[in-house]
Structure formats: C-alpha cells, structure tokens
Amino acid sequence: MRKPDITIIVLDALRADMFNELIKREGMELSRLGHFLYINKCIAPETWTLPSFASILTGMYASEHGAHETETKKALNIEEIKLRRKTLVSELKKIGYKTYAISASPYFHPIYGFDEFDEFKEESYFTDIWGSVIEVSKKLKPLFAKYREKYGSEGGLFTSMVKIPLATLMEDPTLFLEGLASGIALTPISAAKKLKAKLIEDWPLEKGGKRMVKEVEKTRYKQPFFLFINLLEPHDPYTESKKNAMDWRTQYRKAAVSKETVQLWKKLYRKASEKGYSYSYGIIKNLVERFGDNQIIIFTSDHGQAFNEHCFVGHGAMLYDEIVRVPLALLLPKGFNRIESNEYSSLVNIRRFILAAIKGDKNAVKLLYSKKVTAESFGTHVNVSSMKGIDLKKLKEANRQRIRVFSSR
C-alpha cells in the first residue's frame, strides 16, 4: 500500500479556546471535510515559534534540541540559536517522500536551520510589510535582521531610511553595499506591495495567508509528499497605530496597558484568527479533494497568545495556559483507529506518531498521548532591554528559565 501523504498546518499563535470556537462556526466545521479527531489537552513545548517548530520536527523538547533562547541568546542571534539537528524531514526523504514547506514566519526559515526540505517557499508578505521601507533581496534579508532589531525598534521613515542603513554601513560595509544594490532594484516593487497591502489587503490582519492558499492550489505535489505550512494571521501586530500597537515590548513596558486597548486587541485577534482559520480550512479542503482519504492532515499551533489574563500580554517567557495550550486536530487515513484519551499530548509527540503511522501501525494515535508533558521557557526571546519605556525589573523577572509539568491523573 502506498505510504500516506502527510500535511502539518500550523496556524501561528492560535489559542486552544479560540480554535474550539472556530470549528463550531456554521459552514466551517472541520467535520465537513473528514473524520477529524480532536485532542483537547495539547501543550506547546515552548512559548514562541522557533523552538516549538524545532520540537515538532525533532520530537525533542527545547532543552534537548538546543534551538532556544537564553538570558543572553535571543531570536536574532541567528548563528547561535538556529536548529542544528537533522529532523523528521530527512527521515521521510530517505524513504521516498518529497518534502515541501511554505512559511510566512521569519523564524521557520532555512536561515534558522529548517533547510532540509526539497522545496521551501517563503511567503514574505509579513516581513516585507513589517520591515523597512527600503527592501533587499530574500537572500540578504535575514542578514539585515539584527540591524532592524537593534536600531529599528521604534520604526518610522527616518529609522528605516537613515538609521538602519548607517548602522549597517559602519558595522558591515560589504553587506551595506550588497543591500544597496538589491534595494535599488526592489524598492519600486516593495513600495507598490506595501501600498496595496495597507490600502486594499487588510494589513496587518492579513499576513500572506490568501497567497499561501493559492500557492497550495497551484502546486503539483509529487506523492508521497510531506507538506509543512505555517500561516501567521493570528500573530501580532493587529494594528499599525503606535498609540495602541501590540508587539514584543508590550509586556515589559513601564506604562500599564488600558482595558480598552486590551479589548481592542482581543477583538482584532479574533478577527485575525477567523481569517487564518478560513485559509487553513481552504487548504485542507483542497488537499482532501485532490488526494482523497489516504493522507494524514495535522492542524495545530506553535503557541498561544495572552491578553492580560495574568498581567501579561502576548507570548514568550511565561507558561500560562493561554500561551501553551494549543489545538491539535487530526485527519487519519481509512482503517486507522481513532483513539481518544484523557491524557495530555505534546507537539513533541507528532514525530513519533507520523513514523509509526507510515509503518502501518493502525493504533499510532496512541503515541500522541503521554502521562506527563512539559512546557519550557529560557527567558525572553527578543532583546528589549535597550528600548524606550522598558521596566527593567519586570524584564529581569521574565528573563529566566521556567518549566511547567502537565500530568494526567
């Protein structure tokens, strides 16, 4: 029997409780597309994208695979934090799978070690629009990331066109000249893309998902295939207004966030989640129609999002339920047993489930459950200490190692 096609769809920053609402929307129930199994006690092993994705693909916790933040190592320290282990992707390639990935996230990217896929397509909508006014080539973009983080935190035209370029020129003249050469050619295209996104395409709630749906529809996948998709819509930012913008600095600011602002964020998060879920639904529908019932489709998220439930906004550092409880829905090939359990599940269990399933284990679902799972954090994943308005005491408290254990009774 031919090995099943495998798809993992990660809708970034989608909370479990939000997912449970979305799947009940009339006309958008996953049950319309197939006999999905819902696992309601799934825990993300980490609090942000890079280490959680690494855990999905290695079957290891962050403390084992090593691609995680520390008190001093942050997201844009690319060479220090990147994933350096072989993953499920290489294992599947060895037994004949063609492997594909589409990502709207800058952290699930070959530059961060996710470089084993036969075909990797970057949906750069988010980074193009959120990034500097003058764009550079895709090849150079990750190299400029640290300068944007270090010198461009406050944004604005002056920062994008003067401050970041000058800093790059002083610290890495060769990179500056390469960026200048590519930027001159790309600027008109980038400017047009930004205007279209902001005036027509509902940025920042739209983060490239619409284009990703079309990408899946037009791609001819060679079977058996492994397809990994990361959509970004529920992830902040939700508004461009500097007055009420939500980003990685929010939870560490001296000034408290007003209830009105939090309510606005929650409202926009819901709207963004609905948008991202509708794109995910469209992708699943397309795959089911094209490839039938001999496939595995996994829908999940890498982490959640907090809205001041514990005096914390966003994700990263903290291990609250709102941040680490994520959805997990599963479409199984015919003949596989739908095993339900009151035990916890973890994203680290996905790899062993897939490997058992492609060997023909009809009870492979049982491997998604564990009597005990953990969530880890090793500090803040971005460097905000030098940014304006930061409460250093609050930041220091967050910037330490944490672990939370979830045990089934």
FENBELDA-V950590 format. One record per residue. RES is the residue in one letter. PSI is psi in degrees with one decimal (* if undefined). OMEGA is omega as a letter, one per 20 degrees, with the letter a starting at -180 (999 if undefined). BURIAL is b if it has 24 or more other C-alpha atoms within 12 Angstrom, else e. Layout:
# FENBELDA-V950590
[[RES:PSI:OMEGA:BURIAL] [RES:PSI:OMEGA:BURIAL]]
This chain:
# FENBELDA-V950590
[[M:136.6:a:e] [R:141.8:r:e] [K:144.7:a:b] [P:143.8:r:b] [D:149.4:a:b] [I:129.1:r:b] [T:132.7:r:b] [I:123.6:r:b] [I:120.6:r:b] [V:114.5:r:b] [L:101.2:a:b] [D:132.3:r:b] [A:22.5:r:b] [L:119.2:r:b] [R:153.6:r:b] [A:-41.3:a:b] [D:-34.6:r:b] [M:-42.1:r:b] [F:-42.6:a:b] [N:-28.4:r:b] [E:-44.2:a:e] [L:-38.1:a:b] [I:-7.1:r:b] [K:-4.5:r:e] [R:133.1:a:e] [E:127.2:r:e] [G:-7.3:a:e] [M:16.7:r:b] [E:130.2:r:b] [L:-24.9:a:b] [S:-19.2:r:e] [R:-21.6:a:e] [L:-13.5:a:b] [G:177.1:a:b] [H:82.2:a:e] [F:141.9:r:b] [L:127.8:r:b] [Y:126.5:r:b] [I:110.6:a:b] [N:-2.6:a:b] [K:52.2:a:b] [C:136.4:a:b] [I:129.9:r:b] [A:135.8:a:b] [P:-16.9:a:b] [E:-179.9:a:b] [T:4.9:r:b] [W:175.7:a:b] [T:-57.8:a:b] [L:-57.1:a:b] [P:-32.1:r:b] [S:-42.0:r:b] [F:-40.5:r:b] [A:-37.2:r:b] [S:-40.3:r:b] [I:-44.5:a:b] [L:-22.6:r:b] [T:-21.0:a:b] [G:20.9:a:b] [M:152.3:r:b] [Y:161.4:a:b] [A:-36.6:r:b] [S:-17.5:r:b] [E:-45.3:a:e] [H:-19.7:r:b] [G:-5.8:a:b] [A:75.1:a:b] [H:165.6:r:b] [E:162.5:r:b] [T:-172.0:r:b] [E:-27.4:a:b] [T:-21.3:a:e] [K:119.3:a:b] [K:178.1:a:b] [A:-36.9:a:b] [L:4.8:r:b] [N:69.8:a:b] [I:-48.8:a:b] [E:-25.0:a:e] [E:-31.4:a:e] [I:-12.8:a:b] [K:155.3:r:b] [L:129.7:a:b] [R:14.2:a:b] [R:151.2:r:b] [K:151.7:a:e] [T:-172.5:r:b] [L:-31.4:a:b] [V:-49.9:r:b] [S:-36.4:r:b] [E:-42.0:a:b] [L:-36.8:r:b] [K:-36.4:a:e] [K:-25.2:a:e] [I:18.7:r:e] [G:4.8:r:e] [Y:141.4:r:b] [K:129.4:a:b] [T:134.9:a:b] [Y:150.1:r:b] [A:144.2:r:b] [I:127.7:a:b] [S:134.5:r:b] [A:-2.8:a:b] [S:135.8:r:b] [P:-15.0:a:b] [Y:-29.1:r:b] [F:88.6:a:b] [H:149.5:r:b] [P:-30.7:a:b] [I:-24.4:r:b] [Y:16.5:r:b] [G:-5.4:r:b] [F:67.7:a:b] [D:16.7:a:b] [E:-12.8:a:b] [F:144.0:r:b] [D:-41.3:r:b] [E:123.0:r:b] [F:121.8:r:b] [K:122.0:r:b] [E:120.2:r:b] [E:96.0:a:b] [S:12.1:a:b] [Y:-49.2:a:b] [F:-50.1:a:b] [T:-31.7:r:b] [D:-46.9:a:b] [I:-37.9:a:b] [W:-17.6:a:b] [G:-160.5:a:b] [S:163.1:r:b] [V:-44.5:r:b] [I:118.5:a:b] [E:163.2:r:b] [V:175.5:a:b] [S:159.3:r:b] [K:-33.9:a:b] [K:-38.4:a:e] [L:-20.6:a:e] [K:-46.9:r:b] [P:-29.2:a:b] [L:-26.8:r:b] [F:-10.1:a:b] [A:-41.8:a:b] [K:-29.2:r:b] [Y:-35.1:r:b] [R:-41.9:r:b] [E:-42.5:a:b] [K:-38.3:a:b] [Y:-6.2:a:b] [G:23.5:a:b] [S:-28.6:a:b] [E:-7.2:r:b] [G:-162.1:r:b] [G:159.9:a:e] [L:-43.3:a:e] [F:-44.0:a:e] [T:-47.0:a:b] [S:-39.8:a:b] [M:-16.4:a:b] [V:-56.3:a:e] [K:-51.2:a:b] [I:-48.4:r:b] [P:-41.4:r:b] [L:-41.7:r:b] [A:-41.6:r:b] [T:-42.1:r:b] [L:-41.7:a:e] [M:-38.1:a:e] [E:-27.9:a:e] [D:79.1:a:e] [P:-37.1:a:e] [T:-44.9:r:e] [L:-40.1:r:b] [F:-47.0:a:b] [L:-38.9:r:e] [E:-42.2:r:b] [G:-38.9:r:b] [L:-44.1:a:b] [A:-43.8:a:e] [S:-33.4:a:e] [G:-38.5:r:b] [I:-39.9:a:e] [A:-33.9:a:e] [L:-18.6:a:e] [T:-48.5:r:e] [P:-40.3:r:e] [I:-44.5:a:e] [S:-42.8:a:b] [A:-43.9:r:e] [A:-40.2:a:e] [K:-40.3:r:b] [K:-44.7:a:b] [L:-42.7:r:e] [K:-44.1:a:e] [A:-43.2:a:b] [K:-32.5:a:e] [L:-24.2:a:e] [I:-39.5:a:e] [E:13.7:r:e] [D:27.8:r:b] [W:141.2:j:b] [P:6.4:r:b] [L:-33.2:r:b] [E:125.4:a:b] [K:31.7:r:b] [G:-4.4:a:b] [G:-37.0:a:b] [K:-41.9:r:b] [R:-31.9:a:b] [M:-37.3:r:b] [V:-45.7:r:b] [K:-35.8:r:e] [E:-43.4:r:b] [V:-42.7:a:b] [E:-36.5:a:e] [K:-14.3:a:e] [T:132.2:r:e] [R:103.4:a:e] [Y:129.6:r:b] [K:124.4:a:e] [Q:150.3:i:b] [P:145.1:a:b] [F:155.7:r:b] [F:117.9:a:b] [L:126.4:a:b] [F:122.7:a:b] [I:133.5:r:b] [N:105.7:r:b] [L:152.7:a:b] [L:0.2:a:b] [E:-46.5:a:b] [P:-11.0:a:b] [H:144.0:r:b] [D:156.6:j:b] [P:159.6:r:b] [Y:-15.6:r:b] [T:150.5:r:b] [E:-13.1:a:e] [S:124.2:r:e] [K:-26.7:a:e] [K:-37.4:a:e] [N:36.0:r:e] [A:144.0:r:b] [M:126.0:r:b] [D:-166.8:a:b] [W:-13.5:r:b] [R:-19.6:a:b] [T:-49.8:a:b] [Q:-11.0:a:b] [Y:10.3:r:b] [R:152.5:r:b] [K:-42.5:a:e] [A:132.8:r:e] [A:150.1:r:e] [V:131.7:a:b] [S:155.4:r:e] [K:-36.3:a:e] [E:-39.9:r:e] [T:-42.4:r:b] [V:-42.1:r:b] [Q:-37.7:r:e] [L:-45.7:r:e] [W:-42.8:a:b] [K:-40.2:r:b] [K:-45.0:a:e] [L:-33.9:r:b] [Y:-43.0:r:b] [R:-45.4:a:b] [K:-42.7:r:b] [A:-38.4:r:b] [S:-40.9:r:b] [E:-42.1:r:b] [K:-50.0:a:b] [G:-38.1:r:b] [Y:-39.3:r:b] [S:-36.9:r:b] [Y:-42.9:r:b] [S:-42.9:r:b] [Y:-43.2:r:b] [G:-39.9:r:b] [I:-45.9:a:b] [I:-43.7:r:b] [K:-43.9:r:b] [N:-43.5:a:e] [L:-40.3:r:b] [V:-42.5:a:b] [E:-35.2:a:e] [R:-36.3:a:e] [F:5.2:r:b] [G:-151.3:a:e] [D:3.3:r:b] [N:62.4:r:b] [Q:157.8:r:b] [I:126.1:r:b] [I:124.4:r:b] [I:126.0:r:b] [F:127.4:a:b] [T:-168.7:r:b] [S:159.2:a:b] [D:-21.9:r:b] [H:172.2:r:b] [G:-149.1:a:b] [Q:128.2:a:b] [A:146.2:r:b] [F:58.8:r:b] [N:18.3:r:b] [E:-29.1:r:e] [H:36.6:a:e] [C:34.5:r:e] [F:135.0:a:b] [V:135.7:r:b] [G:-142.4:r:b] [H:173.5:a:b] [G:143.9:r:b] [A:-58.2:a:b] [M:154.1:a:b] [L:36.0:r:b] [Y:156.0:r:b] [D:-40.9:a:b] [E:-21.2:a:b] [I:-33.2:a:b] [V:-11.3:r:b] [R:119.6:a:b] [V:160.1:r:b] [P:155.4:r:b] [L:110.4:r:b] [A:144.8:a:b] [L:125.5:r:b] [L:122.1:a:b] [L:152.7:r:b] [P:159.7:r:b] [K:141.2:r:e] [G:-15.4:r:e] [F:143.2:a:b] [N:131.3:r:e] [R:94.5:a:b] [I:123.4:r:e] [E:147.4:a:e] [S:153.9:r:e] [N:1.9:r:e] [E:164.2:r:b] [Y:159.5:r:b] [S:162.8:r:b] [S:151.5:r:b] [L:-23.0:r:b] [V:-18.1:a:b] [N:-11.6:a:b] [I:-41.1:a:b] [R:-48.7:a:b] [R:-31.7:r:b] [F:-48.2:a:b] [I:-44.9:a:b] [L:-35.9:r:b] [A:-39.5:a:e] [A:-40.7:a:b] [I:-12.0:r:b] [K:-2.0:r:e] [G:10.5:r:e] [D:107.1:a:e] [K:-16.0:r:e] [N:24.3:a:b] [A:-27.7:a:b] [V:-31.0:a:b] [K:-22.4:a:b] [L:-8.7:r:b] [L:-15.4:a:b] [Y:151.2:r:b] [S:149.0:r:b] [K:-25.7:r:e] [K:132.0:r:b] [V:162.8:a:b] [T:158.7:r:b] [A:138.8:a:b] [E:154.7:r:b] [S:144.4:a:b] [F:21.7:a:b] [G:-169.3:r:b] [T:143.2:a:b] [H:-4.4:r:b] [V:153.3:a:b] [N:104.0:a:b] [V:2.3:a:b] [S:-29.9:a:b] [S:0.9:a:e] [M:157.6:a:b] [K:142.4:r:e] [G:18.8:a:e] [I:135.7:r:e] [D:103.2:a:e] [L:-30.3:r:e] [K:-43.5:r:e] [K:-39.8:r:b] [L:-42.2:r:b] [K:-40.7:r:e] [E:-37.5:a:e] [A:-30.3:a:b] [N:61.7:r:b] [R:166.6:a:e] [Q:140.6:r:b] [R:153.9:r:b] [I:140.7:r:b] [R:131.5:a:b] [V:133.4:r:e] [F:115.2:a:b] [S:136.4:r:e] [S:136.7:a:e] [R:*:999:e]]
